Amino acid sequence: MKKIYLPLLVICGLVQAQAQEFNPADAVKIGSQQVNGSARFNAMGGAFGALGGDVSALQINPAGSALFNYNNFNFTGNVQIQKNNSLFNGSSSTAKESDLNLSNFGAIFVIDSKNQDQALKKVTIGLGYHTNARFNDRYFSSGVSNQSVTNYFLDHANYGYNGASIPVDYVKTREGESITDLYDFLNGEPNGFSAQQAMLAYQGYLINDNGSDTGYTLNGSGSSFYQENETYVSGFNNQLTGNVGFDINKKLYLGANLNVHFIDYLTSSAIYEENQSPVTDGYKELLFTNHTYTYGSGFSFNVGGIFKATEEFRIGASYQSPTWMSLQDEFSQSLQTNIIQDGKLNFYNIDPAITTLYNKYSIKNPGSFTGSLAYVFGTKGLLSVDYTRKDYSTIKYKADGADYSLTNNYYKNNLQATNEFRIGGEYRINQVSLRAGYRFANSPYKNKETIGDLTSYSGGIGYSFGASRIDLGYQFWQQDSQQNIISSGTNGLANIQSKNHNISLTYSASF
């Protein structure tokens, strides 16, 4: 950002409210799962539904633990690098971000049956902690538009009170009342979020009232606006898994997982705009910042089976239940403006210095079905294929005392079921293993311009020391999307091309 900037002030309040503005992409983000496991798992594109023998395979099919013959543990470190190329109104920009993390660790314990003549040959107990998704990412777009982001504030002001304009009393401070006091008061009012946006704009002299609650107008005009939008996301979607597996006659393998999910991420955005039209009186510049911290937990379960049709050929099937999440948001925002008044440029910093704690809400993210095939070429290598079906249109929001029918209808009407294909192969030369993988996943959106299809390529190498092994994996995936300059008021869209690189290193040992 440029020209006007102040560091964020210290938060001096924490208040609770119910009404808030939802970003539909949030539930899709939480419900999506990256291929993020051991280096071997990543290198083979996550195609492990019929293979097992890797702690990370439990993500796809919990029956995979039953194929272990010995106790095993592993841990994995990742380096993830994102590069986002943006095209906004003919102007291109690039943003990069990197992240180093310990993404996965887990252990499998094998309990052999004392009587090997019975059908149940062994029971396995597994415990794993892995990262479903890392949210560390940065987007930057800049360009010139003929639509101002001030229309966002004007729309909230004129239509945010059940289709009517926000009462003037909600945007003006009374004697002895501060911006913080008024913002806090509006948190408890119906349509409070829209009233807060109108109040920020009014106090920042972006809009004027027409008097007697008859609406608002922009303070100034223009036809050319230079805009910048920088969004930074950091955090994680992690999962703790407890697993049990059963080996029946070394032919049929069954398993089940109970998963506890942890969500924790921060989304920060800063929108800068300069009115490039000649201005003698009225709005010249603004900087609008928003910070949303989302956190919570949830649970899900998996069941699955693997059948050895022959010693070489394996068939797998698994079901991942919906994930039931209980989440909470903390939200803060501020607005800075430069306004020309009587020929003089005046600066206004409208910072409520409050973090709003919104009421808890629940999301039910979609479950999925996976079918898998694998062929093992003795000690020489293997080939594996997975297919997963997941219906994102079934995403549901709910909360006590709140009506999310419009939000849920949005998902029903705009999202769809996805088909995901994963292919992985491994070739062994003595102690060395060479690996490669491919992954393709449909966009969860019916309109693929919102978020496009995902394509991924991967590869890796491993070396076995006998009872232990070290593996190195590399993944590349690409996905296109669109990002609004602001949630409403303009039709400005940036086309984003996301390229991601992930390097993983795993140490595993049997005992």
Helices and strands as residue ranges (DSSP letters): E 14-17, H 25-31, H 39-43, G 55-59, G 62-67, E 72-88, E 91-112, E 120-134, E 137-145, H 150-159, G 168-170, H 179-187, H 192-203, E 207-209, E 216-218, E 225-248, E 252-275, E 282-308, E 313-320, E 323-341, E 344-350, E 355-358, E 361-365, E 368-376, E 381-391, G 392-394, E 396-398, H 405-414, E 417-429, E 432-441, E 454-464, E 468-484, E 493-510
